Amino acid sequence: MSAPEKDDVRTYSLFIHPKDLATLKNDVWSDETVPAKWKIGKKQKEIEISYRGAYTRNLPRKSFRMECKNPPLLFGAREMHWNAEYNDPSLMRTKLSFEFFENIGVLTPAAQHVLLKLNGSILGLYLQIESVDDCFLQKRGMPEGAIYYASNDDANFSLLSPDDDAVKKSLLDGYTRKLGNETDDAYLRTFIYRINTIPRADFAREIMQFLDVDLYLRWLTGVVCTQNFDGFIQNYALYANKAAGQFQMIPWDYDATWGRDVKGRPMEYDYVPIEGYNTLTARILDIPEFRHKYRKLLEEVLETHFTLKCLEHRIESLHDALRPYILSDPYRGKQIGAFDSEVNVILTFISKRNLYLRENLPKLGD
């Protein structure tokens, strides 16, 4: 089966035995899977399914994680995430963010909207997100390496917790290993320790032993433009490219962007500063050479990719493709006015954010 086209919304029919469905609903915080059947057209596959997410598990519409237990894999993946994007009235922000990151040269998961049905009833429109795992690397011809999810805000590249400035019990706090072993854990601990202890005079040279700085600056540009407030200390995956011996950043969970916060409330266009934040970013931008590279990259992106001219047609076309499915969505169908108005919210954000970043480029020096 081939992968869907860019805006082709496929219908997925899920069948879960009532007893298993009751098990799923009885403990929304459990990561234990239950068996299910997944039907796509005439194809059917046995899968395992569970809820996913953090605070979103308390929302009326849940998100799901799916595992294929037996080959062949579908779309070259054994695991997928079906995100409800409940607090994003546009249902487009993560999709737009991932496309933006990919366009500026950042390693990014694939994302595709799907219509989910459960036991014959429409659940609604979801965003399918590719899992960042070994299949993700293989599909892109990437070298093998460990992968970690930044699962909470302790993944701030600091020795201290952001909540109370207390010393972390472990340098792995905030991370969930998806792929790798204890040797990889030791390398990640060393990376975080060295971020915080390399002398300033040696930082530019030594940090490149651990980090692909150029790719980090591209990722930073993407987070700053889309204004993902949480994206600096969570909402990313960390890939340790063993061939290069360097870490790379991969974006994850980007519904709180383009002018909205994590609860779907308006976020002012100037909320996140041009320098971003977290300990690693601060140390990198403290180096004149890296700061200059960041400014030049940001200038280029503000001229080419992060503009109304570049993005307006894409936003409108995605909106038009999703609208018929929103109308049939049992949760969102009655909120079609809010869905329609989000196009202008996003476009206004782009215009104001672009101008704000341009005006603040001098803060980065020459």
C-alpha positions in Angstrom: 0.0 0.0 0.0 1.4 3.4 -1.0 1.6 6.4 1.3 -1.2 8.9 0.9 -0.8 12.1 -1.0 -0.1 15.4 0.8 -3.6 16.3 1.7 -5.4 13.0 1.0 -7.5 12.3 4.1 -7.8 8.5 4.4 -10.5 6.8 6.5 -9.3 4.4 9.1 -11.8 2.0 10.7 -10.8 0.7 14.2 -12.5 -2.3 15.8 -12.0 -2.8 19.6 -13.9 -5.5 21.5 -16.2 -3.8 24.1 -14.3 -5.5 27.0 -11.0 -4.2 25.7 -12.5 -0.8 25.1 -13.7 -0.7 28.7 -10.2 -1.6 29.8 -8.8 1.3 27.8 -11.3 3.8 29.2 -11.1 2.7 32.8 -7.5 3.9 33.1 -6.6 6.7 30.7 -3.2 7.0 32.3 -2.2 3.5 31.5 0.3 2.9 28.6 -0.8 -0.8 28.4 -2.1 -1.6 24.9 -5.3 -3.5 24.0 -5.8 -5.5 20.8 -7.6 -3.9 17.9 -8.2 -4.3 14.2 -7.3 -1.6 11.8 -9.0 -1.5 8.4 -7.9 0.7 5.6 -10.0 0.2 2.5 -9.9 -3.6 1.9 -6.8 -4.1 4.0 -7.1 -5.1 7.6 -4.3 -5.5 10.2 -4.1 -6.7 13.8 -2.7 -4.0 16.0 -2.3 -3.0 19.6 -3.5 0.4 20.7 -3.3 2.7 23.8 -3.9 6.3 24.8 -1.0 8.6 24.5 0.0 12.1 25.7 0.3 13.8 29.1 -2.4 16.4 30.2 -4.3 15.7 26.9 -5.5 12.4 28.4 -7.9 14.4 30.5 -9.5 16.0 27.5 -12.8 14.8 26.0 -11.1 13.5 22.9 -8.1 11.2 23.4 -5.0 10.6 21.3 -3.8 7.1 20.5 -0.6 5.2 19.9 -0.7 2.3 17.6 1.7 -0.7 17.3 1.9 -3.2 14.5 2.7 -6.5 16.1 3.3 -8.5 13.0 4.9 -7.7 9.6 4.4 -6.4 7.0 4.6 -2.9 8.2 2.2 -0.3 7.0 3.7 2.8 5.3 7.1 1.5 6.5 6.2 2.0 10.1 5.5 -0.4 13.1 4.2 2.4 15.3 2.1 5.5 14.7 0.5 8.3 16.7 -3.0 9.5 16.1 -3.3 12.9 17.7 -6.6 14.5 18.5 -5.1 18.0 18.4 -8.1 18.9 20.6 -6.9 22.3 21.8 -6.0 23.5 18.3 -9.1 25.0 16.7 -7.5 24.8 13.3 -6.3 21.2 13.5 -3.5 22.4 11.2 -0.7 23.7 13.5 1.4 20.6 13.9 1.1 19.7 10.2 2.1 23.2 9.2 5.0 23.3 11.7 6.4 20.0 10.5 6.2 21.1 6.8 7.9 24.3 7.8 10.7 22.5 9.7 11.3 20.1 6.8 11.4 23.0 4.3 14.2 24.7 6.3 16.3 21.5 6.5 15.3 20.0 9.8 14.9 16.2 10.2 11.1 15.9 10.8 8.4 13.2 11.2 5.8 12.8 8.5 2.3 13.9 9.4 -1.0 13.2 7.7 -4.6 13.9 8.6 -6.9 10.9 8.8 -10.6 10.3 9.6 -10.9 7.8 12.4 -13.9 5.5 13.0 -14.3 3.3 16.1 -16.6 0.3 16.0 -18.6 1.9 13.2 -19.0 5.4 14.7 -17.0 8.5 13.6 -14.4 9.6 16.1 -13.4 12.5 14.0 -10.4 14.0 12.2 -7.0 13.2 13.7 -3.4 13.9 12.8 -1.3 10.8 12.1 2.3 11.4 13.2 5.2 9.1 12.3 7.0 7.6 15.3 10.7 8.6 15.6 12.3 5.2 15.9 14.5 2.8 13.9 11.9 2.7 11.1 12.1 6.5 10.9 15.8 6.4 10.4 15.7 3.5 7.9 13.1 5.3 5.7 15.5 8.2 5.3 18.7 6.2 4.9 20.0 7.7 8.2 22.8 6.0 10.2 21.7 4.0 13.2 21.7 5.7 16.5 20.0 6.2 19.8 16.7 8.2 20.0 15.3 9.9 23.1 12.0 11.6 23.6 12.0 14.8 25.6 9.0 13.8 27.7 8.9 16.6 30.2 10.5 20.0 30.9 13.5 18.5 32.7 14.9 18.0 29.2 16.3 21.6 29.3 20.0 20.7 28.8 20.7 21.9 32.3 22.0 20.4 35.5 19.0 22.0 37.3 15.3 21.3 37.1 13.4 24.3 35.6 10.6 23.9 38.2 12.6 24.6 41.4 16.2 25.1 40.3 17.1 22.0 42.4 19.9 19.8 41.1 18.5 16.9 39.1 18.6 13.5 40.5 19.8 12.2 37.1 21.1 13.9 34.0 18.6 11.7 32.1 15.7 13.3 33.9 13.2 14.5 31.3 14.2 11.9 28.7 12.6 8.6 27.6 14.8 6.3 25.6 13.1 5.1 22.5 16.0 3.4 20.9 19.5 2.5 22.2 21.1 1.0 25.3 22.9 2.0 28.5 26.0 3.0 26.6 23.9 5.6 24.8 22.5 6.7 28.1 26.1 7.3 29.4 26.9 9.4 26.2 23.7 11.5 26.7 24.7 12.1 30.4 28.2 13.2 29.2 26.7 15.5 26.6 24.5 17.3 29.1 27.3 17.5 31.7 29.7 19.0 29.1 27.2 21.5 28.0 27.2 22.9 31.5 30.9 22.6 32.3 33.0 23.3 29.1 34.9 26.6 29.7 33.8 29.4 27.4 37.1 29.6 25.6 36.8 25.9 24.6 33.1 25.7 24.0 32.9 26.3 20.2 35.4 23.6 19.5 34.3 21.0 22.1 30.5 21.2 21.6 30.9 20.2 18.0 32.2 16.8 19.2 28.7 16.2 20.6 26.3 18.3 18.6 25.7 19.2 14.9 25.5 22.9 15.6 24.4 23.9 12.1 21.4 21.6 12.3 20.7 22.8 15.9 20.6 26.4 14.6 18.1 25.4 11.9 16.0 23.7 14.6 16.2 26.8 16.7 15.1 29.0 13.8 12.1 26.7 13.4 11.1 26.9 17.1 11.6 30.6 17.2 9.5 31.3 14.1 6.6 29.0 15.0 6.9 30.1 18.6 6.5 26.8 20.4 7.1 28.0 24.0 7.6 24.5 25.3 9.7 23.4 22.4 13.0 24.4 24.0 12.7 22.1 27.0 10.4 19.3 25.7 8.4 18.6 22.5 11.5 17.3 20.7 13.3 14.0 20.0 17.0 13.7 20.3 18.8 11.5 17.8 22.4 10.4 18.4 23.8 9.9 14.9 26.4 7.2 15.6 28.2 7.7 12.3 28.9 11.4 13.1 29.0 11.0 16.8 26.7 14.0 17.1 23.2 14.7 18.4 20.4 16.2 16.2 17.1 17.7 17.2 13.8 16.5 15.8 10.5 18.5 16.5 7.6 16.8 18.1 4.1 18.0 19.3 3.7 21.4 17.7 0.0 22.1 18.2 0.8 25.1 20.5 2.2 27.3 17.7 1.3 29.9 15.2 -0.3 32.2 17.7 -1.9 29.7 20.2 -0.6 28.3 23.5 -0.9 24.7 24.8 -4.5 25.3 25.9 -5.5 26.9 22.6 -5.5 30.4 24.0 -4.1 33.3 22.0 -0.4 33.8 22.4 1.1 37.2 21.5 3.5 37.3 18.6 6.3 38.6 20.7 6.0 36.1 23.6 9.2 34.1 22.7 12.3 36.2 22.3 14.5 36.0 19.2 17.2 34.2 21.2 14.9 31.5 22.4 15.9 29.8 25.6 17.4 26.7 27.4 20.9 26.2 28.6 22.3 24.8 25.4 20.9 27.6 23.2 22.2 30.2 25.6 25.7 28.7 25.5 25.7 28.4 21.7 24.5 32.0 21.1 27.2 33.2 23.5 29.7 32.2 20.8 30.0 35.1 18.2 30.6 32.6 15.4 27.5 30.6 16.1 25.4 33.8 16.9 26.4 35.2 13.4 25.4 31.9 11.7 22.0 32.0 13.5 21.4 35.6 12.4 22.2 34.9 8.8 20.0 31.7 8.8 17.1 33.6 10.5 17.4 36.4 8.0 17.2 34.0 5.1 14.2 32.1 6.5 12.4 35.4 7.2 12.9 36.4 3.5 12.0 33.0 2.0 10.0 30.5 4.1 8.4 32.3 7.0 6.4 34.9 4.9 2.8 35.4 3.9 3.8 35.0 0.3 5.3 31.6 1.0 2.7 30.3 3.5 -0.7 31.8 2.7 -1.7 29.6 -0.2 -0.6 26.4 1.7 -2.6 27.4 4.8 -5.7 28.1 2.7 -5.4 24.9 0.7 -5.0 22.7 3.8 -7.9 24.5 5.4 -10.1 23.8 2.3 -9.0 20.1 2.2 -9.9 19.6 5.9 -13.2 21.6 6.0 -15.5 18.8 4.7 -14.2 16.4 7.4 -14.6 19.1 10.1 -18.2 19.4 9.2 -18.8 15.7 9.8 -16.7 15.7 13.0 -18.9 15.0 16.1 -16.7 17.3 18.2 -15.8 20.0 15.8 -18.7 20.2 13.4 -20.6 22.7 15.5 -17.5 24.9 15.7 -17.0 25.4 12.0 -16.9 29.2 12.5 -13.9 28.9 14.8 -12.2 26.6 12.4 -12.7 29.0 9.5 -11.5 32.0 11.5 -8.2 30.3 12.3 -6.8 30.9 8.9 -6.8 34.6 9.6 -5.4 34.0 13.1 -2.4 32.1 11.7 -1.8 34.6 8.9 -1.9 37.5 11.2 0.6 35.8 13.5 3.0 35.2 10.6 2.8 38.8 9.6 3.4 40.2 13.1 6.0 37.5 14.1 8.0 38.1 11.0 8.1 41.8 11.6 9.0 41.4 15.3 11.9 39.0 14.4 13.2 41.4 11.7 13.1 44.3 14.1 15.0 42.3 16.7 17.8 40.9 14.4 20.2 43.7 15.7 20.1 42.0 19.1 22.1 39.1 17.5 24.9 41.5 16.4 26.4 41.9 12.9 
